[in-house]
């Protein structure tokens, strides 16, 4: 049984090698035949197009001669032009049929020579157009002197093209014969190698059988170990899934707690701003009441123009109250973070409007330095404005007891990042607080004026937006907070070059 299997194996290997050699040989012969047919077709196309052009050139010569010998001028000149167009098309086909640089050079030379002859004929026919038919014979002698050398040169170019095509075909035929001989040699060598392989396969078959027996034994041991490890991995995987589930639950709790902290920070800021906001709204309301009474009185007196002026003032004050209420409503809403391209200018203006009551109460200066107003960053508009409000309120608190009450906002753009720097003329950040500045419940304000969450929440928000929030004490005094965010251009995040 073993001997039969051995013979069957060796027979299969031998047949496979013979089949492979036959396929290679047939493929080589097929490829050569295809190349030979292509070469032959190229030769035929070249000759046919060349002969057609030569025939049309002879026809041009005959038409020219007929016109000068007195034939109908209009019919023959029309046919002469059509023949010239046919020659141009034939040269285009001949150019497409050429492949080598030598062929293209010969075809181009023939085209130039033929064009010279045809153009000469057309120009000469144009000059004798108005000459009576019985007097055209006088120009025939000059025509033969000038046109005959051009025609001979054109025909010589055609002969060169045909001779070159014959030469290329002959060379290709010889190359085909050489390749056939090489293919047969390769097949013979393959047969010798197959015989050698047959002898070696017999010896290697016995070695393979011994190796297979050893491999089966090792395979059985490996399967046993795999079963043991699989059982361990099932237990480990189950434990890991439970840990992952617990981690997801923890992440959800953390996300909810973080969002609640952000919302609580906004509500805390709104609570601290409530007195100033109430003052900002009560003043326009009082003015509206006064101007309304005045408008009624003016209307009763018939002073409609003055009444309309009062009503315009009332409308502007109502718009002012509406803008402030809308800004507070937008600031206080609770919504998931949604990063988008936002305007730096709009964010600064909205934050400035929210801290305006506090600024006015302190009689402080909020100085926004000129900057490129088209700058945009990739952030969540509500949370970014919350950070700006926190930092501006902290700066205003820092200058509340100073004689020079100034808060400066500077916006800069460097490479693909935007820097928003908020500085003040306060007393700066103490060395004891500085290492823990962005930790929760760390504050330098008096008791009851702050929970110490503003900077911690601001730092968390900027970090989530992919940016950085840093602080320092400048040499000139005061404190300075810097927000760094990626610039957004045309709604796309700009990537800085590494």
DRENMAR-496242 format. One record per atom (N, C-alpha, C): x, y, z. Coordinates in steps of 0.2 Angstrom, whole numbers, plus 5000, padded with zeros to 4 digits. Layout:
<nodes>
XYZ/...
</nodes>
This chain:
<nodes>
500449945000/500050005000/500450065000/501050065004/501450125005/501850134998/502050074995/502350084988/501950114983/501350094983/500850124978/500750194979/500650214985/500550284987/501250324985/501750294986/502450324984/502450334976/502250284972/502250294965/501750344963/501150344966/500650394964/500850464965/501250474971/501450544973/501950564968/502450524966/503050534961/502750544954/502250504953/501950514946/501550584946/501250604951/500850664951/501350724950/501850714954/502350774954/502650784947/502850724944/503150724937/502650754932/501950734932/501450754928/501450834929/501450854935/501350924936/501950964933/502550944934/503150974931/503050974923/502850924920/502850914913/502250964911/501750964914/501151014912/501451084913/501751094918/502051164919/502451184913/502951144912/503451154906/503051164900/502551124898/502151134892/501751194892/501451214898/501151284898/501551344897/502151334900/502651394899/502851394891/502951334888/503151334881/502651364877/502051334878/501451364874/501351434875/501451464881/501351534882/501851574879/502451544879/503051584875/502951584868/502651524865/502551524858/501951564856/501451564860/500851614859/501051684859/501451704864/501751774864/502151794858/502551744856/502951764850/502551764844/502051724844/501651724838/501251784837/501051814843/500651874844/501051934842/501751934844/502151984842/502351984835/502351924832/502551914825/501951944821/501351924823/500751944819/500752024819/500852044825/500852124826/501352154822/501952124821/502452154817/502252144810/501952094808/501752084801/501252134799/500752144804/500252194802/500452264802/500952274806/501252344805/501652354799/501952294796/502252304790/501752314784/501252274785/500652284779/500352344779/500152374786/499852434786/500352494783/500952484785/501452534783/501452534775/501552484772/501552474765/500952504762/500352484764/499752494761/499652574761/499752604767/499652674768/500252714763/500852684763/501352724759/501152714751/500952654749/500752644742/500152694741/499652704745/499052744744/499352814743/499752834747/500052904747/500352914740/500852864738/501152874732/500652874726/500152834726/499652834721/499252904721/499152934727/498852994727/499253054724/499953044726/500453094723/500453094716/500453034713/500453024706/499853054703/499253044706/498653074704/498653154704/498953184709/499053254710/499453274704/499953244702/500353264696/499953254690/499553204689/499153204683/498653254683/498353274688/497853324688/498153394686/498753404689/499053464688/499253474680/499453414678/499653414671/499053424666/498453394668/497853404664/497653474664/497653504670/497453574670/497853624666/498553614666/498953654662/498953634654/498653574653/498553554646/497853574643/497453604648/496853634645/496253604647/496253554652/495653524655/495153574659/494553554661/494153594665/494453614671/494553674673/494953694679/494553684685/493953704685/493553704692/493453624694/493353584690/493253514692/493953484694/494453494690/495053464692/495353494698/495353564699/495653594705/495253574711/494553554711/494153534717/494453464718/494553424713/494753354714/495453354717/495853404715/496553414717/496553424724/496153474727/496153484734/495953424738/495453394735/495153334739/495753284740/496053274734/496653224735/497153244740/497353314740/497753334745/497553324752/496853334753/496653314760/496653234761/496553194756/496653124757/497353104759/497853144756/498553124757/498753144764/498453204767/498553224774/498253164779/497653144777/497353084781/497753024781/498053004775/498452944775/499052954779/499353014779/499953024783/499853014790/499253044792/499053034799/498952964801/498652924797/498652844798/499352814798/499752834794/500452804793/500852824800/500752884802/501052904808/500852864814/500152854815/499952804820/500152734820/500352714814/500552644813/501352634814/501652694815/502352684816/502552684824/503052644826/503252644833/503952664834/504452644830/505052664832/505252734830/505752764833/505952834831/506252834824/506552784821/506752784814/506152784809/505652744811/505052744806/504752814807/504652844812/504352914813/504752964809/505452954810/505853004806/505753004798/505752934796/505652924789/504952954786/504452934791/503752964789/503753034789/504053064794/504053144794/504353174788/504953144786/505253164780/504853164774/504553104773/504153094767/503553144767/503253154773/502753204774/502953274772/503553294774/503853354772/503953364764/504253304761/504353304754/503753314750/503253274752/502553264749/502253334749/502253364755/501853424756/502153484752/502853474751/503153524747/502953524740/502853454737/502653444730/501953464729/501453444734/500753464733/500653534734/500953564739/500953644740/501153674733/501653654730/501953684724/501453684719/501153624718/500553614713/499953654714/499753664721/499153704722/499353774721/499953794723/500153864722/500153884714/500453834710/500553844703/499853854700/499353804702/498753804699/498353874701/498453894707/498153954709/498354014704/499054014702/499254074698/499054074691/498854004689/498654004682/497854004681/497554014687/496754014687/496454054681/496654114681/496354164676/496654164669/497154114668/497454104661/496954064657/496854084651/496354044646/496653974645/496253924644/496453854643/496953844638/496853884632/497353874626/498053904627/498153944633/498753974634/499153944640/498753894644/499153864650/499653824648/499753794641/500253754639/500953784640/500953854640/501553884640/501953874647/501453864652/501753854659/501953784661/501753734656/501953664658/502653654658/503053684654/503753674654/504053694660/503953754663/504153774669/503953724675/503353704674/503053654679/503553594680/503653564674/504053504674/504753514677/505053574676/505753594678/505753594686/505153624689/505153634696/504853574700/504353554697/503953504701/504253434701/504553414695/504853344694/505353334700/505853374701/506253354707/505953344714/505353384715/505053374721/504653314721/504353294715/503953224715/504453174716/505053174713/505553124713/505853114721/505853174724/506153164731/505553134735/504953154734/504353124738/504353044737/504453024730/504452954729/505052914732/505652954732/506152924736/506052914743/505652954746/505552954753/505052894754/504552874750/504152824750/504552754750/505052754745/505452694744/505852684751/506052734754/506452724760/505952694766/505352714766/504852694771/504752614770/504652594764/504452524762/505052484763/505652504761/506252464763/506452464770/506252514774/506352504781/505852454784/505252454782/504752404784/504952334782/505252324776/505452254775/506052234779/506452284780/507052264785/506852254792/506352284794/506152274801/505752204802/505352194796/505052124796/505552064796/506052074792/506552024791/506952014798/507052064801/507452064807/506952034813/506352044813/505852014817/505751944816/505751924810/505751854808/506351814811/506951844810/507551804812/507451804820/507251854823/507251854830/506651804833/506151794829/505651744831/505951674830/506351664825/506651594824/507151584830/507551634832/508051624838/507651614844/507051644845/506651634851/506351564852/506151544846/505851474845/506451424847/507051434845/507551384847/507751394854/507751454857/507851454864/507251424868/506651434866/506151404869/506151324869/506351294864/506451224863/507051204868/507551244868/508151224873/507851224880/507451274882/507251284889/506751224890/506351194885/505951134887/506451074888/506951074884/507451014885/507751014892/507951074894/508251084900/507751064906/507151084905/506651074910/506550994910/506550964905/506450884905/507050854909/507650884908/508250854912/508050864919/507850924921/507750944928/507250904931/506750884927/506150844929/506450774931/506850744927/507150684928/507550684935/507950734936/508350744942/507850744948/507350784947/506850794953/506550734954/506450694949/506050624951/506550584955/507150584954/507650544958/507650574965/507750634965/507750664972/507150654976/506550654973/505950654976/505850584980/506150534977/506050464980/506450464986/506950494987/507350494993/507050544998/506850594996/506550645001/505850625003/505450574999/504850555002/504850515008/505450475009/505450435015/505650485021/506050535019/506250575025/505650615027/505150635022/504550665024/504050625028/504050565026/503650525030/503850515038/504450515039/504750515046/504550585049/504650635045/504550705048/503850715050/503350685046/502650685047/502450655053/502750595054/502650555061/502850595067/503450625066/503650675072/503150735073/502950755067/502450815067/501850795070/501550745069/500950725072/500950715079/501550685082/501650685089/501650745092/502050795089/502050865092/501350895091/500950885086/500350915085/499850895091/499850835093/499450805098/499650845105/500250855106/500450885112/500250955112/500350985106/500151055105/499351065106/498951025104/498251025104/498051025112/498350975115/498250975122/498351035126/498951065125/499151135128/498651185126/498451185120/497951235117/497251225121/497051165122/496451155126/496451185133/497051175136/497151195143/497151275143/497551305138/497551375138/496951405136/496551375132/495851405130/495451405136/495451355140/495051355146/495251415150/495851425151/496051485155/495851555152/495951555145/495751615142/495051635142/494551585142/493851595143/493751625150/494051605155/493951635162/494151705162/494751715159/495051785159/494651825155/494351805149/493951845145/493351865148/493051815152/492451835156/492551885161/493051885164/493251935170/493351995166/493751995161/493852065157/493252095155/492752055152/492152085150/491752125156/491752085162/491452115167/491852185169/492452185169/492852245171/492752305165/492652285159/492552335154/491852365155/491352325157/490652345158/490652395164/491052375169/491052415175/491452485173/491952485169/492252545167/491852585163/491452555158/490952595154/490452635159/490252595164/489752625169/490052685172/490752675174/491052725178/491152785173/491352775167/491452825162/490752865161/490252835161/489552865160/489452915166/489552885172/489452925178/489952985178/490552975176/491053025176/490853085171/490553065165/490353105160/489753155162/489353115166/488753155168/488953205174/489453175178/489653225184/490053285181/490453265176/490753325173/490253375169/489753355166/489253395163/488953435168/488753395173/488353435179/488853485182/489453475183/489953525186/489953585181/490053575174/490053625170/489453675170/488853635171/488253675171/488153705178/488453675183/488353705190/488853775190/489453765186/489853825186/489553885182/489153865177/488853915173/488253955178/487853905181/487353935185/487653975191/488253955194/488553995199/488754065197/489054065191/489254125188/488654175187/488054145184/487454185183/487254205190/487254165195/487054185202/487454245204/488154245203/488554295205/488454365201/488254355195/488154405191/487454435191/486954405195/486254425195/486154495197/486554515202/486454585205/486554635199/487154625196/487354675191/486854675185/486654615183/486154605177/485554635179/485354625185/484654655187/484754735187/485354765189/485454835188/485454855181/485754815176/485754835169/485054835166/484654785169/483954785166/483454835169/483554845175/483154895179/483154965176/483854985174/483855055172/483555065165/483555025160/483155035154/482455025155/482254985160/481554985161/481255045164/481655075169/481455135172/481355195166/481955195162/481955245157/481355235152/481155165150/480655155146/479955185149/479855175156/479255195159/479255275158/479755305159/479755375159/479655405152/479955375147/479855395140/479155375138/478855325140/478155305138/477755365141/477755385147/477355435150/477455495146/478055515144/478255575140/477855575133/477955505130/477655505123/476855515124/476555485129/475855495130/475655575130/476055605134/475955675135/476055715129/476555695125/476755735119/476155715114/475955655113/475355645109/474755685110/474655695117/474055735119/474155805117/474755825117/474855895115/474955905107/474955845103/474955845096/475655855094/476155845098/476855845096/477055775094/476855755088/476955685085/477655665084/478055715081/478755705080/479155685086/479055725091/479455715098/479155655101/478555635100/478255565103/478655515099/478655515092/479055465089/479755455091/480055515092/480755505094/480855475101/480355485106/480355445112/480255375111/479755355106/479655285105/480255255102/480655285098/481255255095/481755235100/481755285105/482255275111/481955215115/481355205116/481055155120/481255085116/481155085109/481255025105/482055005106/482455055106/483155035107/483355005113/483055035119/483155005125/482854935126/482254925123/481954855123/482454805119/482754825114/483254785110/483754765115/484054825119/484654805123/484454755128/483854765131/483654715136/483554645133/483254645127/483154575124/483854545122/484354585120/484954555118/485354525125/485254565130/485554535136/485254475139/484554475139/484154415141/484354355136/484354365130/484554315125/485254285126/485754325128/486454305129/486454265136/486054285141/486054245147/485654185146/485154175142/484854115141/485254065137/485654095132/486054055128/486654025133/486954065137/487454055142/487253995147/486653995149/486453955154/486153885152/486053885145/485653815143/486153755144/485853705145/486253645146/486253595140/486753585137/486753555130/487453515130/487453455126/488053415125/488553455121/489153445123/489753475119/489753465112/489753515107/489753495100/490253545097/490853515095/491353555092/491253575085/491353645084/491253665077/491653725076/491653755070/492053815069/491653875072/491953915076/491653975079/492054035079/491754095079/492154155078/492354175084/493054195085/493354225091/493054295092/492854335087/492554395088/491954395092/491454345089/490854345092/490854315099/491354265101/491354245107/491654295112/492154335110/492354395114/491754445116/491454455111/490854505111/490354485116/490154415116/489654395120/489854385127/490454365128/490754365135/490854435138/491054475134/491054545136/490454575139/489854555135/489254585136/488954555143/489154495145/488954455151/489354485157/489954505156/490354535162/490254615162/489954645157/489854715157/489554745163/489054715167/488854745173/489354745178/489754695179/490254695184/490854745182/490954755176/491454795174/491254875175/490654885174/490354955175/490354965182/490154915186/490154925194/490754945196/491354915194/492054925196/492354985193/491955005188/492255065184/492955045181/493054975179/493654955176/493654965168/494254945166/494354955158/494454885156/494054865151/494154805147/494354815140/495054805139/495354825133/495554765129/495154755123/495254705119/495654735113/496254705113/496754735108/496554715101/496654755096/496454745089/496754675086/496354635083/496654575080/496254555074/496454505070/496154485064/495454455066/494954495064/494254475066/493954415063/494354385057/494054325054/494354265057/494754275062/495054215066/494454165069/494554105068/494054055070/494353995073/494053965078/494353905082/493853845082/494153795083/493753725083/493553715091/492953735093/492753725100/491953725100/491753715106/491053715108/490853785110/490353815106/490353895107/490053905115/489653865117/489353885124/489953875129/490253815129/490753805134/491353855133/491553865127/492153915126/491953985129/491354005128/491154075131/491154065138/490954005141/490954005148/491654015151/492153985148/492853995150/493054065150/492854095144/493054165143/492654215149/492054195151/491754235156/492054215163/492254155164/492554145170/493254175171/493654175166/494254215166/494254285166/493754315163/493654385163/493354415170/492954375173/492654385180/493254385185/493654335184/494254325189/494654385188/494854405182/495254465181/494954525184/494254535183/493954595186/493954595193/493854535196/493954525204/494654545206/495154525202/495854535204/495954615204/495654655200/495854725200/495354765204/494854735207/494354775211/494654825216/495154805219/495454845224/496054885222/496154885215/496754915213/496554985210/497055035210/496955095207/496855095199/497355055196/497355045189/496954985188/496254985186/495854935185/495854915178/496254875175/496254865168/496354785167/495954765162/495954695160/496054695152/496554665150/496754665143/496654595140/496354595134/496254535130/496654545124/497154495122/497554495116/497454425113/497354435106/497254375102/497754365097/498154315096/498654305092/498554235088/498854235082/498854175078/499554155076/499754095078/500454065076/500353995073/500553995067/500553925063/499753905063/499653845066/498953825065/498553835072/498853875077/498553885083/498353955084/497853965089/497654035090/497754045098/498054095100/498154115107/497754165110/497354155115/496954205118/497254225125/497454275126/497854295132/497454345136/497254335142/496854375146/497354395152/497454465152/497954485158/497554535162/497854545168/497554605172/498154635176/497954695179/498354735183/498354715191/498054655192/497954635199/498654625203/498554585209/499154575213/499554505210/499254475205/499554415203/499354355207/499654295205/499454225208/500054215214/499854195220/500354185225/500654115224/501254115226/501654055225/501353995228/501054005234/500653945237/500153915233/499753955229/499153935226/499353905219/499953935216/500153925209/500153845207/500453805211/500553735210/499853695209/499353725213/498653695213/498153735210/498353785205/497853835203/497253805199/497353745196/496853715192/496553655195/496653655202/496253595206/495653625208/495153575210/494553595212/494553625219/494153675221/494053705228/494653745230/495053765225/495653805226/495453875224/495453925229/495253995227/495654045232/495754105229/496154155233/495654215235/494954205233/494454255235/494254245242/494054295245/493754295252/493254245253/493154215259/492654165260/491954195258/491554145255/490854165252/490854195245/491454215242/491454245236/491654195230/491754135232/491954085227/492054015230/491853965225/491953895228/492653865225/493053895221/493653875218/493553815213/492953825209/492853775204/492953805197/492953875197/492953905190/493553885186/494153895189/494753875185/494753805183/494553765188/494653685187/494153665181/493553695181/493053685176/493353715169/493553775169/493853805163/494453755160/494853735165/495453695162/495153625159/494653595163/494353535160/494053545153/493753605152/493353615146/493853625140/494353665141/494853685136/495253615134/495453575140/495753515138/495353465134/494653465135/494153425131/494153445124/494253515123/494253545116/494853535113/495353495116/495953485112/496453545113/496353585118/496853645118/497153645125/497453705127/497853705133/497653775137/497653775143/497553835147/498053835152/498453895152/499053905156/498953965160/499353975165/499354045169/500054055170/500254125171/500854145173/500854215176/501354235180/501354305182/501854345178/501654395174/502154425170/502654475174/503154495171/503654535175/503354605176/502854625172/502554695173/502054695179/501954635181/501454625187/500754595185/500354585189/499654555188/499754475186/499154455183/499154385181/498954375174/499154325171/498954315164/498754245162/498254235159/497954165157/497954165150/498254105147/498254095140/497854035138/497454045133/497053985130/497353975123/497553915122/497753895115/497353845112/497053855106/496553815103/496853805095/496653755092/496753745085/496353785081/496653815076/496353865071/495853825067/495253855065/494853825060/494753865054/494953845048/494853885042/494453845037/493853885035/493353855031/493053795034/492953805040/492553745044/493053685045/493653685043/494053625044/494653645049/494753585053/495353595058/495953595055/496353655056/497053655054/497553615058/497953575055/498453535058/499153575058/499453575063/500153615063/500653565061/501153585057/501653545054/502153525060/502353455060/502753425065/503453455063/
</nodes>
